[in-house]
Amino acid sequence: MAVTITIPTALRQYAAGKATVVLEADNVGALLRGLVEQHPTLGKHLFGEDGRLRSFVNVYVGDEDIRYLAGEATPLQAGETVSIIPAIAGGTR
Amino acid sequence: MLTFNATSAAQLAAHAEATYPDECVGLLLGRLEADHKTVLAIYQAENRWAGQVTLAANDDPTSRRDRFYLDPRDYLRADRAARAQDLEVVGVYHSHPDYPAIPSERDRVGAQAIGGPSFAFVIQSVRAGRAAELAAWLLVDEGARFEQEEMTVWP
């Protein structure tokens, strides 16, 4: 089923400048793998060396963080929007 | 190149003064043409730092005076607010209370190599409660360093 995935501005340089990508996938893991297949350089920004989603990278299905759903096994419905959202932190001292 | 409209720059300065002596954080909404970013609005987020990530050995989970955390849920809200106005998130801002508008090593670690030419890191320095200099930076070399970006504010 076709699902829309939104790419944050800071990662679009690794996705041929695209703001959204539409892919066929039944769950979040398959969707992310499909995205990385199309745009390989996105891979190291999304996944750590252990193959797991990096801690600063968050994936939302609608309004829900997949960490509070079924992670990469979270099922997707046709027409759903999946968002990749970075966390950003910093500090002076 | 980053261009601010004067209203957004003034709102950003006011946000940084309002949270002083704590750091503030928010997102820059605007238009992106090639790598030229025009900021037309800001999205004021809450500094939700509570030690969610490790930035340095001396992290204090209670200190928002020298740490900030932009929660991804706030980023998602800002992204939706931007799209509703036919704008995009073109960068992030935070304040440096009594510290120059130069990115720190914690800022570099906390950006997690997610940056590049289309995403600005703007820093508002605040001294003794009053907004001081504003500067824009780009995260370059795969996240290895920040480079200052040319910035203008138009009236």
gemmi code that builds the backbone of each chain (N, CA, C; Angstrom):
import gemmi

chains = {
    "A": [
        ("MET", (0.837, -1.205, 0.000), (0.000, 0.000, 0.000), (0.868, 1.250, 0.000)),
        ("ALA", (0.384, 2.290, -0.637), (1.193, 3.500, -0.813), (1.152, 4.364, 0.449)),
        ("VAL", (2.316, 4.698, 0.927), (2.447, 5.513, 2.137), (3.368, 6.692, 1.815)),
        ("THR", (3.043, 7.864, 2.365), (3.877, 9.046, 2.150), (4.837, 9.205, 3.313)),
        ("ILE", (6.093, 9.438, 3.009), (7.078, 9.678, 4.062), (7.649, 11.081, 3.861)),
        ("THR", (7.665, 11.868, 4.940), (8.179, 13.233, 4.816), (9.639, 13.268, 5.294)),
        ("ILE", (10.454, 13.983, 4.549), (11.893, 14.074, 4.833), (12.166, 15.478, 5.382)),
        ("PRO", (12.799, 15.589, 6.559), (13.079, 16.928, 7.087), (14.090, 17.676, 6.200)),
        ("THR", (14.003, 18.988, 6.212), (14.857, 19.824, 5.350), (16.330, 19.426, 5.454)),
        ("ALA", (16.790, 19.188, 6.687), (18.216, 18.925, 6.902), (18.673, 17.593, 6.303)),
        ("LEU", (17.756, 16.711, 5.981), (18.151, 15.418, 5.399), (17.834, 15.317, 3.911)),
        ("ARG", (17.196, 16.355, 3.362), (16.784, 16.265, 1.955), (17.951, 16.212, 0.988)),
        ("GLN", (19.091, 16.754, 1.432), (20.275, 16.701, 0.562), (20.666, 15.261, 0.260)),
        ("TYR", (20.235, 14.320, 1.128), (20.553, 12.903, 0.910), (19.398, 12.168, 0.234)),
        ("ALA", (18.340, 12.913, -0.119), (17.165, 12.297, -0.738), (16.823, 13.044, -2.028)),
        ("ALA", (17.861, 13.406, -2.763), (17.701, 14.091, -4.048), (16.825, 15.341, -3.921)),
        ("GLY", (16.862, 15.985, -2.735), (16.135, 17.234, -2.532), (14.644, 17.076, -2.322)),
        ("LYS", (14.179, 15.847, -2.173), (12.726, 15.619, -2.075), (12.183, 15.894, -0.676)),
        ("ALA", (11.015, 16.550, -0.600), (10.342, 16.805, 0.679), (9.516, 15.596, 1.097)),
        ("THR", (8.984, 14.877, 0.138), (8.203, 13.671, 0.443), (8.542, 12.586, -0.575)),
        ("VAL", (8.400, 11.365, -0.132), (8.598, 10.211, -1.014), (7.401, 9.290, -0.788)),
        ("VAL", (6.816, 8.775, -1.853), (5.709, 7.822, -1.715), (6.238, 6.433, -2.043)),
        ("LEU", (5.990, 5.497, -1.108), (6.512, 4.141, -1.278), (5.439, 3.127, -0.926)),
        ("GLU", (5.604, 1.938, -1.457), (4.724, 0.823, -1.099), (5.372, 0.086, 0.073)),
        ("ALA", (4.669, -0.027, 1.191), (5.210, -0.774, 2.334), (4.080, -1.149, 3.286)),
        ("ASP", (4.236, -2.307, 3.941), (3.213, -2.770, 4.889), (3.537, -2.377, 6.324)),
        ("ASN", (4.830, -2.115, 6.585), (5.189, -1.685, 7.938), (6.344, -0.685, 7.875)),
        ("VAL", (6.642, -0.090, 9.036), (7.616, 1.003, 9.077), (9.008, 0.533, 8.654)),
        ("GLY", (9.410, -0.662, 9.102), (10.732, -1.177, 8.752), (10.899, -1.310, 7.249)),
        ("ALA", (9.889, -1.873, 6.593), (9.946, -2.051, 5.138), (9.968, -0.690, 4.441)),
        ("LEU", (9.233, 0.253, 4.995), (9.195, 1.597, 4.418), (10.585, 2.249, 4.476)),
        ("LEU", (11.216, 2.157, 5.650), (12.533, 2.777, 5.809), (13.572, 2.086, 4.938)),
        ("ARG", (13.482, 0.756, 4.850), (14.432, 0.032, 3.982), (14.232, 0.433, 2.524)),
        ("GLY", (12.973, 0.597, 2.118), (12.685, 1.027, 0.744), (13.235, 2.419, 0.474)),
        ("LEU", (13.119, 3.285, 1.477), (13.622, 4.656, 1.334), (15.146, 4.656, 1.174)),
        ("VAL", (15.822, 3.861, 2.012), (17.285, 3.809, 1.967), (17.774, 3.142, 0.672)),
        ("GLU", (16.997, 2.196, 0.159), (17.348, 1.586, -1.127), (17.360, 2.640, -2.240)),
        ("GLN", (16.369, 3.519, -2.211), (16.296, 4.582, -3.223), (17.355, 5.649, -2.997)),
        ("HIS", (17.659, 5.913, -1.721), (18.588, 6.997, -1.368), (19.605, 6.469, -0.361)),
        ("PRO", (20.609, 5.728, -0.846), (21.541, 5.019, 0.059), (22.254, 5.915, 1.071)),
        ("THR", (22.588, 7.159, 0.701), (23.349, 7.983, 1.653), (22.502, 8.399, 2.859)),
        ("LEU", (21.185, 8.282, 2.747), (20.323, 8.550, 3.909), (20.568, 7.518, 5.009)),
        ("GLY", (20.999, 6.328, 4.588), (21.100, 5.205, 5.518), (21.893, 5.499, 6.769)),
        ("LYS", (23.109, 6.040, 6.609), (23.955, 6.237, 7.793), (23.452, 7.373, 8.674)),
        ("HIS", (22.574, 8.239, 8.117), (21.987, 9.289, 8.947), (20.789, 8.775, 9.743)),
        ("LEU", (20.174, 7.722, 9.262), (19.001, 7.175, 9.952), (19.373, 6.033, 10.890)),
        ("PHE", (20.337, 5.206, 10.457), (20.673, 4.009, 11.220), (22.105, 4.060, 11.727)),
        ("GLY", (22.315, 3.553, 12.935), (23.660, 3.455, 13.491), (24.366, 2.237, 12.940)),
        ("GLU", (25.616, 2.031, 13.388), (26.390, 0.888, 12.888), (25.776, -0.437, 13.288)),
        ("ASP", (24.965, -0.415, 14.366), (24.308, -1.650, 14.809), (23.021, -1.934, 14.016)),
        ("GLY", (22.738, -1.070, 13.021), (21.563, -1.306, 12.185), (20.262, -0.810, 12.797)),
        ("ARG", (20.358, -0.221, 13.999), (19.138, 0.295, 14.644), (18.997, 1.777, 14.387)),
        ("LEU", (17.756, 2.265, 14.478), (17.503, 3.696, 14.293), (18.349, 4.473, 15.279)),
        ("ARG", (18.996, 5.534, 14.824), (19.806, 6.350, 15.724), (18.914, 7.035, 16.753)),
        ("SER", (19.486, 7.272, 17.946), (18.667, 7.775, 19.050), (18.090, 9.158, 18.774)),
        ("PHE", (18.761, 9.956, 17.946), (18.264, 11.301, 17.655), (17.233, 11.288, 16.528)),
        ("VAL", (17.078, 10.143, 15.862), (16.148, 10.071, 14.731), (14.836, 9.470, 15.213)),
        ("ASN", (13.766, 10.187, 14.976), (12.458, 9.759, 15.437), (11.539, 9.562, 14.248)),
        ("VAL", (10.755, 8.513, 14.306), (9.827, 8.218, 13.218), (8.414, 8.229, 13.788)),
        ("TYR", (7.568, 9.040, 13.179), (6.184, 9.169, 13.623), (5.255, 8.632, 12.552)),
        ("VAL", (4.275, 7.840, 13.000), (3.178, 7.440, 12.117), (2.007, 8.304, 12.552)),
        ("GLY", (1.619, 9.241, 11.693), (0.647, 10.245, 12.135), (1.256, 11.021, 13.287)),
        ("ASP", (0.616, 11.003, 14.460), (1.115, 11.730, 15.636), (1.878, 10.842, 16.609)),
        ("GLU", (2.049, 9.565, 16.279), (2.608, 8.621, 17.250), (4.039, 8.224, 16.917)),
        ("ASP", (4.896, 8.297, 17.936), (6.285, 7.856, 17.835), (6.290, 6.323, 17.743)),
        ("ILE", (6.983, 5.765, 16.745), (6.966, 4.299, 16.598), (7.579, 3.594, 17.799)),
        ("ARG", (8.401, 4.306, 18.599), (8.969, 3.670, 19.802), (7.864, 3.303, 20.797)),
        ("TYR", (6.721, 4.003, 20.698), (5.597, 3.709, 21.590), (4.529, 2.896, 20.864)),
        ("LEU", (4.799, 2.521, 19.642), (3.897, 1.624, 18.900), (4.624, 0.270, 18.847)),
        ("ALA", (4.818, -0.267, 17.676), (5.501, -1.559, 17.586), (6.856, -1.417, 16.914)),
        ("GLY", (7.474, -0.214, 17.052), (8.780, -0.002, 16.454), (8.717, -0.182, 14.946)),
        ("GLU", (9.734, -0.823, 14.399), (9.775, -0.993, 12.942), (8.706, -1.966, 12.443)),
        ("ALA", (8.121, -2.751, 13.351), (7.039, -3.672, 12.948), (5.685, -2.975, 12.891)),
        ("THR", (5.649, -1.666, 13.233), (4.373, -0.934, 13.230), (3.723, -1.018, 11.850)),
        ("PRO", (2.494, -1.556, 11.778), (1.836, -1.690, 10.477), (1.402, -0.335, 9.919)),
        ("LEU", (1.317, -0.266, 8.615), (0.912, 0.977, 7.945), (-0.370, 0.759, 7.146)),
        ("GLN", (-1.216, 1.778, 7.148), (-2.431, 1.761, 6.337), (-2.178, 2.605, 5.086)),
        ("ALA", (-2.885, 2.289, 4.037), (-2.750, 3.080, 2.811), (-3.113, 4.536, 3.097)),
        ("GLY", (-2.342, 5.432, 2.521), (-2.644, 6.857, 2.663), (-2.071, 7.486, 3.921)),
        ("GLU", (-1.420, 6.677, 4.765), (-0.856, 7.201, 6.007), (0.386, 8.059, 5.728)),
        ("THR", (0.661, 9.006, 6.651), (1.879, 9.802, 6.519), (2.848, 9.422, 7.635)),
        ("VAL", (4.068, 9.133, 7.235), (5.128, 8.811, 8.180), (6.128, 9.969, 8.130)),
        ("SER", (6.508, 10.479, 9.299), (7.432, 11.612, 9.358), (8.745, 11.206, 10.014)),
        ("ILE", (9.839, 11.608, 9.406), (11.161, 11.436, 10.039), (11.495, 12.779, 10.684)),
        ("ILE", (11.732, 12.768, 11.990), (11.915, 14.027, 12.716), (13.172, 13.927, 13.583)),
        ("PRO", (14.125, 14.847, 13.400), (15.303, 14.824, 14.268), (15.036, 15.502, 15.616)),
        ("ALA", (15.733, 15.056, 16.642), (15.803, 15.813, 17.896), (17.070, 16.652, 17.786)),
        ("ILE", (17.083, 17.819, 18.387), (18.273, 18.666, 18.351), (18.561, 19.133, 19.771)),
        ("ALA", (19.827, 19.026, 20.170), (20.210, 19.464, 21.512), (21.506, 20.255, 21.430)),
        ("GLY", (21.839, 20.926, 22.526), (23.086, 21.665, 22.562), (23.259, 22.315, 23.915)),
        ("GLY", (24.313, 23.123, 24.027), (24.539, 23.804, 25.295), (25.881, 24.494, 25.331)),
        ("THR", (25.963, 25.533, 26.150), (27.154, 26.369, 26.103), (28.348, 25.796, 26.852)),
        ("ARG", (28.129, 25.146, 28.001), (29.301, 24.747, 28.792), (29.419, 23.251, 28.959)),
    ],
    "B": [
        ("MET", (23.511, 31.554, 2.434), (22.953, 32.895, 2.681), (21.612, 32.759, 3.398)),
        ("LEU", (21.452, 33.548, 4.465), (20.218, 33.510, 5.247), (19.679, 34.937, 5.358)),
        ("THR", (18.410, 35.105, 5.042), (17.769, 36.412, 5.165), (16.627, 36.301, 6.161)),
        ("PHE", (16.590, 37.239, 7.081), (15.534, 37.301, 8.085), (14.602, 38.455, 7.748)),
        ("ASN", (13.289, 38.311, 7.934), (12.493, 39.529, 7.963), (12.621, 40.116, 9.371)),
        ("ALA", (12.445, 41.413, 9.479), (12.733, 42.113, 10.736), (11.827, 41.629, 11.865)),
        ("THR", (10.572, 41.297, 11.540), (9.630, 40.837, 12.566), (10.125, 39.543, 13.204)),
        ("SER", (10.579, 38.605, 12.372), (11.062, 37.320, 12.907), (12.300, 37.515, 13.763)),
        ("ALA", (13.207, 38.376, 13.317), (14.429, 38.621, 14.095), (14.074, 39.246, 15.450)),
        ("ALA", (13.092, 40.166, 15.444), (12.687, 40.824, 16.695), (11.992, 39.826, 17.624)),
        ("GLN", (11.170, 38.946, 17.050), (10.479, 37.938, 17.873), (11.480, 36.956, 18.475)),
        ("LEU", (12.485, 36.610, 17.694), (13.512, 35.681, 18.184), (14.273, 36.321, 19.352)),
        ("ALA", (14.640, 37.591, 19.195), (15.359, 38.304, 20.265), (14.495, 38.378, 21.525)),
        ("ALA", (13.198, 38.636, 21.344), (12.286, 38.746, 22.494), (12.137, 37.392, 23.184)),
        ("HIS", (12.100, 36.321, 22.401), (12.005, 34.971, 22.988), (13.239, 34.684, 23.839)),
        ("ALA", (14.409, 35.020, 23.300), (15.668, 34.771, 24.015), (15.750, 35.593, 25.308)),
        ("GLU", (15.213, 36.823, 25.268), (15.219, 37.658, 26.487), (14.226, 37.108, 27.510)),
        ("ALA", (13.096, 36.602, 27.022), (12.041, 36.124, 27.934), (12.487, 34.892, 28.720)),
        ("THR", (13.307, 34.036, 28.107), (13.708, 32.812, 28.810), (15.000, 32.999, 29.607)),
        ("TYR", (15.694, 34.135, 29.404), (16.940, 34.402, 30.124), (16.704, 34.266, 31.620)),
        ("PRO", (17.575, 33.633, 32.422), (18.917, 33.172, 32.031), (18.948, 31.771, 31.422)),
        ("ASP", (17.786, 31.201, 31.118), (17.781, 29.900, 30.460), (17.960, 30.079, 28.950)),
        ("GLU", (18.376, 29.004, 28.305), (18.454, 29.001, 26.843), (17.048, 28.812, 26.271)),
        ("CYS", (16.783, 29.460, 25.144), (15.524, 29.224, 24.440), (15.819, 28.381, 23.203)),
        ("VAL", (14.772, 27.858, 22.600), (14.939, 27.084, 21.370), (13.689, 27.229, 20.510)),
        ("GLY", (13.867, 27.176, 19.218), (12.725, 27.252, 18.307), (13.166, 26.935, 16.891)),
        ("LEU", (12.215, 26.998, 15.986), (12.516, 26.676, 14.589), (12.261, 27.874, 13.696)),
        ("LEU", (12.975, 27.899, 12.601), (12.878, 28.994, 11.633), (12.030, 28.512, 10.458)),
        ("LEU", (10.963, 29.237, 10.169), (10.070, 28.853, 9.070), (10.230, 29.850, 7.931)),
        ("GLY", (10.279, 29.333, 6.730), (10.458, 30.255, 5.613), (10.514, 29.540, 4.290)),
        ("ARG", (11.265, 30.134, 3.385), (11.373, 29.579, 2.032), (12.813, 29.207, 1.742)),
        ("LEU", (12.933, 28.185, 0.922), (14.239, 27.670, 0.559), (14.337, 27.689, -0.958)),
        ("GLU", (15.294, 28.475, -1.486), (15.540, 28.473, -2.936), (17.010, 28.156, -3.114)),
        ("ALA", (17.280, 26.999, -3.690), (18.623, 26.430, -3.677), (19.061, 26.424, -2.210)),
        ("ASP", (20.168, 27.059, -1.855), (20.558, 27.065, -0.446), (20.297, 28.411, 0.214)),
        ("HIS", (19.572, 29.292, -0.476), (19.228, 30.581, 0.114), (17.960, 30.432, 0.955)),
        ("LYS", (18.116, 30.686, 2.248), (17.009, 30.521, 3.174), (16.455, 31.886, 3.557)),
        ("THR", (15.140, 32.053, 3.444), (14.504, 33.295, 3.875), (13.584, 32.964, 5.048)),
        ("VAL", (13.852, 33.562, 6.203), (13.043, 33.304, 7.395), (11.890, 34.298, 7.425)),
        ("LEU", (10.664, 33.762, 7.403), (9.469, 34.620, 7.380), (8.675, 34.526, 8.671)),
        ("ALA", (8.951, 33.511, 9.481), (8.252, 33.340, 10.761), (9.109, 32.464, 11.660)),
        ("ILE", (8.886, 32.558, 12.968), (9.584, 31.636, 13.873), (8.547, 30.813, 14.624)),
        ("TYR", (8.961, 29.634, 15.043), (8.116, 28.771, 15.874), (8.812, 28.648, 17.216)),
        ("GLN", (8.239, 29.255, 18.250), (8.854, 29.228, 19.575), (8.529, 27.896, 20.233)),
        ("ALA", (9.562, 27.122, 20.528), (9.353, 25.840, 21.195), (9.732, 25.993, 22.665)),
        ("GLU", (9.454, 24.962, 23.418), (9.837, 24.927, 24.820), (11.205, 24.244, 24.908)),
        ("ASN", (12.079, 24.766, 25.760), (13.335, 24.068, 26.032), (13.024, 22.931, 26.992)),
        ("ARG", (12.978, 21.708, 26.488), (12.586, 20.555, 27.311), (13.793, 19.745, 27.777)),
        ("TRP", (14.972, 20.390, 27.858), (16.163, 19.676, 28.320), (15.919, 19.030, 29.682)),
        ("ALA", (16.142, 17.721, 29.748), (16.075, 16.991, 31.015), (17.081, 15.845, 30.959)),
        ("GLY", (18.183, 16.075, 30.234), (19.217, 15.049, 30.123), (18.839, 13.896, 29.206)),
        ("GLN", (17.985, 14.162, 28.207), (17.538, 13.076, 27.309), (18.676, 12.457, 26.515)),
        ("VAL", (19.707, 13.258, 26.208), (20.820, 12.766, 25.401), (22.125, 13.157, 26.086)),
        ("THR", (23.199, 12.504, 25.711), (24.501, 12.806, 26.307), (25.263, 13.771, 25.405)),
        ("LEU", (25.610, 14.924, 25.951), (26.360, 15.919, 25.175), (27.782, 16.072, 25.690)),
        ("ALA", (27.961, 15.874, 27.004), (29.283, 16.044, 27.611), (29.281, 15.317, 28.948)),
        ("ALA", (30.477, 15.162, 29.519), (30.589, 14.442, 30.788), (29.922, 15.192, 31.937)),
        ("ASN", (29.764, 16.522, 31.783), (29.223, 17.323, 32.883), (27.747, 17.669, 32.702)),
        ("ASP", (27.009, 16.904, 31.889), (25.583, 17.195, 31.687), (24.838, 17.224, 33.013)),
        ("ASP", (24.094, 18.301, 33.237), (23.219, 18.388, 34.399), (21.791, 18.376, 33.864)),
        ("PRO", (21.025, 17.320, 34.168), (19.692, 17.214, 33.573), (18.728, 18.325, 33.993)),
        ("THR", (19.105, 19.114, 35.003), (18.194, 20.178, 35.441), (18.603, 21.551, 34.897)),
        ("SER", (19.732, 21.633, 34.204), (20.242, 22.958, 33.856), (19.867, 23.398, 32.452)),
        ("ARG", (18.840, 24.227, 32.359), (18.484, 24.808, 31.059), (19.220, 26.132, 30.842)),
        ("ARG", (20.067, 26.493, 31.804), (20.888, 27.700, 31.609), (21.981, 27.439, 30.589)),
        ("ASP", (22.401, 26.175, 30.495), (23.476, 25.883, 29.549), (23.190, 24.630, 28.723)),
        ("ARG", (21.929, 24.246, 28.620), (21.560, 23.126, 27.764), (20.185, 23.413, 27.145)),
        ("PHE", (19.990, 22.909, 25.918), (18.632, 22.941, 25.367), (18.342, 21.608, 24.687)),
        ("TYR", (17.060, 21.293, 24.613), (16.614, 20.093, 23.906), (15.342, 20.447, 23.160)),
        ("LEU", (15.373, 20.253, 21.858), (14.187, 20.458, 21.031), (13.530, 19.098, 20.854)),
        ("ASP", (12.398, 18.940, 21.497), (11.671, 17.667, 21.428), (11.153, 17.442, 20.007)),
        ("PRO", (11.316, 16.218, 19.491), (10.833, 15.955, 18.126), (9.345, 16.235, 17.948)),
        ("ARG", (8.556, 16.105, 19.022), (7.121, 16.419, 18.882), (6.919, 17.903, 18.587)),
        ("ASP", (7.776, 18.744, 19.173), (7.693, 20.179, 18.875), (8.145, 20.452, 17.437)),
        ("TYR", (9.154, 19.700, 17.015), (9.620, 19.840, 15.626), (8.486, 19.469, 14.671)),
        ("LEU", (7.778, 18.377, 14.994), (6.662, 17.926, 14.148), (5.564, 19.002, 14.086)),
        ("ARG", (5.261, 19.617, 15.243), (4.243, 20.687, 15.260), (4.707, 21.875, 14.404)),
        ("ALA", (5.967, 22.222, 14.533), (6.508, 23.347, 13.752), (6.448, 23.038, 12.269)),
        ("ASP", (6.767, 21.790, 11.926), (6.753, 21.376, 10.519), (5.332, 21.494, 9.960)),
        ("ARG", (4.349, 21.103, 10.770), (2.950, 21.211, 10.308), (2.522, 22.670, 10.205)),
        ("ALA", (2.956, 23.484, 11.172), (2.629, 24.923, 11.118), (3.234, 25.539, 9.857)),
        ("ALA", (4.442, 25.115, 9.533), (5.109, 25.637, 8.332), (4.333, 25.247, 7.081)),
        ("ARG", (4.021, 23.959, 6.966), (3.316, 23.492, 5.764), (1.970, 24.169, 5.596)),
        ("ALA", (1.288, 24.445, 6.744), (-0.026, 25.103, 6.680), (0.089, 26.509, 6.090)),
        ("GLN", (1.270, 27.116, 6.230), (1.489, 28.459, 5.677), (2.259, 28.400, 4.363)),
        ("ASP", (2.367, 27.186, 3.809), (3.126, 26.983, 2.579), (4.600, 27.369, 2.757)),
        ("LEU", (5.109, 27.127, 3.974), (6.519, 27.401, 4.275), (7.207, 26.090, 4.632)),
        ("GLU", (8.504, 26.190, 4.904), (9.271, 25.009, 5.306), (10.086, 25.344, 6.547)),
        ("VAL", (10.517, 24.317, 7.258), (11.463, 24.518, 8.360), (12.838, 24.695, 7.715)),
        ("VAL", (13.413, 25.887, 7.853), (14.699, 26.161, 7.194), (15.858, 26.245, 8.194)),
        ("GLY", (15.554, 25.992, 9.470), (16.635, 26.005, 10.448), (16.102, 25.952, 11.862)),
        ("VAL", (17.050, 25.987, 12.796), (16.728, 25.949, 14.215), (17.439, 27.123, 14.872)),
        ("TYR", (16.900, 27.637, 15.968), (17.624, 28.676, 16.708), (17.653, 28.320, 18.181)),
        ("HIS", (18.662, 28.826, 18.866), (18.685, 28.762, 20.324), (19.474, 29.956, 20.833)),
        ("SER", (19.402, 30.201, 22.126), (20.106, 31.359, 22.671), (21.323, 30.919, 23.470)),
        ("HIS", (22.268, 31.840, 23.588), (23.453, 31.653, 24.423), (23.443, 32.749, 25.491)),
        ("PRO", (22.915, 32.445, 26.680), (22.916, 33.454, 27.750), (24.342, 33.749, 28.221)),
        ("ASP", (24.724, 35.006, 28.164), (26.048, 35.467, 28.591), (27.175, 34.640, 27.972)),
        ("TYR", (27.049, 34.425, 26.691), (28.014, 33.614, 25.928), (27.902, 34.078, 24.482)),
        ("PRO", (29.012, 34.116, 23.746), (28.937, 34.628, 22.368), (28.080, 33.745, 21.442)),
        ("ALA", (27.689, 34.316, 20.306), (26.819, 33.604, 19.352), (27.646, 32.675, 18.465)),
        ("ILE", (28.456, 31.865, 19.121), (29.353, 30.926, 18.435), (28.973, 29.520, 18.899)),
        ("PRO", (28.805, 28.565, 17.974), (28.396, 27.227, 18.403), (29.444, 26.566, 19.283)),
        ("SER", (28.987, 25.862, 20.280), (29.886, 25.157, 21.198), (30.062, 23.716, 20.715)),
        ("GLU", (30.962, 23.011, 21.353), (31.150, 21.588, 21.037), (29.872, 20.801, 21.373)),
        ("ARG", (29.159, 21.213, 22.442), (27.889, 20.538, 22.771), (26.867, 20.758, 21.662)),
        ("ASP", (26.884, 21.962, 21.066), (25.965, 22.232, 19.950), (26.278, 21.321, 18.759)),
        ("ARG", (27.571, 21.099, 18.538), (27.975, 20.251, 17.409), (27.543, 18.797, 17.675)),
        ("VAL", (27.790, 18.327, 18.886), (27.399, 16.952, 19.226), (25.875, 16.807, 19.136)),
        ("GLY", (25.170, 17.803, 19.655), (23.704, 17.737, 19.708), (23.030, 17.878, 18.360)),
        ("ALA", (23.769, 18.313, 17.351), (23.188, 18.414, 16.004), (23.258, 17.076, 15.286)),
        ("GLN", (24.105, 16.162, 15.783), (24.144, 14.794, 15.259), (24.342, 14.719, 13.744)),
        ("ALA", (25.162, 15.613, 13.224), (25.511, 15.580, 11.789), (24.307, 15.766, 10.877)),
        ("ILE", (23.180, 16.224, 11.443), (22.007, 16.481, 10.608), (21.977, 17.981, 10.341)),
        ("GLY", (22.416, 18.366, 9.160), (22.525, 19.794, 8.863), (22.681, 20.005, 7.373)),
        ("GLY", (23.811, 20.563, 6.992), (24.051, 20.808, 5.578), (23.612, 22.193, 5.162)),
        ("PRO", (23.751, 22.504, 3.863), (23.554, 23.883, 3.392), (22.114, 24.384, 3.445)),
        ("SER", (21.139, 23.474, 3.581), (19.738, 23.917, 3.540), (19.131, 24.074, 4.927)),
        ("PHE", (19.954, 23.980, 5.969), (19.408, 24.023, 7.334), (20.324, 24.880, 8.208)),
        ("ALA", (19.819, 26.035, 8.632), (20.640, 26.987, 9.389), (20.546, 26.740, 10.891)),
        ("PHE", (21.670, 26.963, 11.566), (21.706, 26.977, 13.028), (21.946, 28.432, 13.431)),
        ("VAL", (20.913, 29.062, 13.994), (21.019, 30.470, 14.357), (21.165, 30.580, 15.874)),
        ("ILE", (22.094, 31.423, 16.299), (22.334, 31.609, 17.731), (22.139, 33.075, 18.094)),
        ("GLN", (21.323, 33.295, 19.116), (21.095, 34.643, 19.651), (21.849, 34.749, 20.969)),
        ("SER", (22.829, 35.630, 21.014), (23.519, 35.865, 22.278), (22.670, 36.815, 23.131)),
        ("VAL", (22.649, 36.570, 24.444), (21.929, 37.445, 25.374), (22.899, 37.815, 26.484)),
        ("ARG", (23.064, 39.104, 26.732), (23.991, 39.538, 27.777), (23.248, 40.345, 28.823)),
        ("ALA", (23.329, 39.847, 30.067), (22.651, 40.499, 31.189), (21.167, 40.736, 30.870)),
        ("GLY", (20.571, 39.777, 30.180), (19.126, 39.844, 29.938), (18.717, 40.556, 28.667)),
        ("ARG", (19.663, 41.190, 27.985), (19.332, 41.914, 26.749), (19.924, 41.197, 25.533)),
        ("ALA", (19.104, 41.085, 24.486), (19.565, 40.431, 23.266), (20.766, 41.171, 22.702)),
        ("ALA", (21.804, 40.415, 22.383), (23.016, 40.997, 21.783), (23.124, 40.485, 20.345)),
        ("GLU", (24.296, 39.979, 19.962), (24.473, 39.630, 18.538), (23.737, 38.348, 18.143)),
        ("LEU", (23.394, 38.302, 16.842), (22.707, 37.170, 16.236), (23.623, 36.654, 15.128)),
        ("ALA", (23.806, 35.345, 15.048), (24.677, 34.811, 13.997), (24.115, 33.506, 13.460)),
        ("ALA", (24.411, 33.236, 12.195), (23.922, 32.018, 11.542), (25.093, 31.119, 11.176)),
        ("TRP", (24.890, 29.816, 11.314), (25.941, 28.830, 11.083), (25.384, 27.658, 10.289)),
        ("LEU", (26.268, 27.001, 9.556), (25.913, 25.780, 8.839), (26.782, 24.651, 9.364)),
        ("LEU", (26.178, 23.486, 9.505), (26.936, 22.306, 9.923), (27.497, 21.652, 8.662)),
        ("VAL", (28.829, 21.590, 8.571), (29.465, 21.103, 7.334), (30.423, 19.937, 7.619)),
        ("ASP", (31.028, 19.416, 6.571), (31.990, 18.307, 6.674), (31.391, 17.135, 7.449)),
        ("GLU", (30.200, 16.712, 7.038), (29.549, 15.549, 7.667), (29.381, 15.744, 9.174)),
        ("GLY", (29.139, 16.994, 9.578), (28.895, 17.245, 10.995), (30.145, 17.490, 11.807)),
        ("ALA", (31.304, 17.592, 11.145), (32.569, 17.757, 11.878), (32.745, 19.166, 12.432)),
        ("ARG", (32.153, 20.171, 11.764), (32.344, 21.550, 12.232), (31.229, 22.455, 11.723)),
        ("PHE", (31.125, 23.629, 12.386), (30.205, 24.670, 11.942), (30.982, 25.715, 11.152)),
        ("GLU", (30.292, 26.302, 10.184), (30.887, 27.363, 9.377), (29.894, 28.531, 9.418)),
        ("GLN", (30.400, 29.745, 9.632), (29.486, 30.881, 9.716), (28.841, 31.144, 8.358)),
        ("GLU", (27.561, 31.491, 8.382), (26.827, 31.761, 7.155), (26.508, 33.249, 7.091)),
        ("GLU", (26.599, 33.787, 5.889), (26.258, 35.200, 5.702), (24.778, 35.399, 6.039)),
        ("MET", (24.485, 36.462, 6.785), (23.116, 36.670, 7.252), (22.735, 38.146, 7.145)),
        ("THR", (21.516, 38.412, 6.691), (21.043, 39.799, 6.667), (19.629, 39.852, 7.231)),
        ("VAL", (19.278, 41.013, 7.768), (17.913, 41.256, 8.264), (17.359, 42.397, 7.430)),
        ("TRP", (16.245, 42.168, 6.763), (15.662, 43.261, 5.986), (14.469, 43.858, 6.711)),
        ("PRO", (14.276, 45.171, 6.584), (13.276, 45.887, 7.366), (11.833, 45.553, 6.971)),
    ],
}
model = gemmi.Model(1)
for chain_id, residues in chains.items():
    chain = gemmi.Chain(chain_id)
    for i, (resn, *xyz) in enumerate(residues, 1):
        res = gemmi.Residue()
        res.name, res.seqid = resn, gemmi.SeqId(i, " ")
        for name, pos in zip(("N", "CA", "C"), xyz):
            atom = gemmi.Atom()
            atom.name, atom.element = name, gemmi.Element(name[0])
            atom.pos, atom.b_iso = gemmi.Position(*pos), 0.0
            res.add_atom(atom)
        chain.add_residue(res)
    model.add_chain(chain)
structure = gemmi.Structure()
structure.add_model(model)
structure.setup_entities()
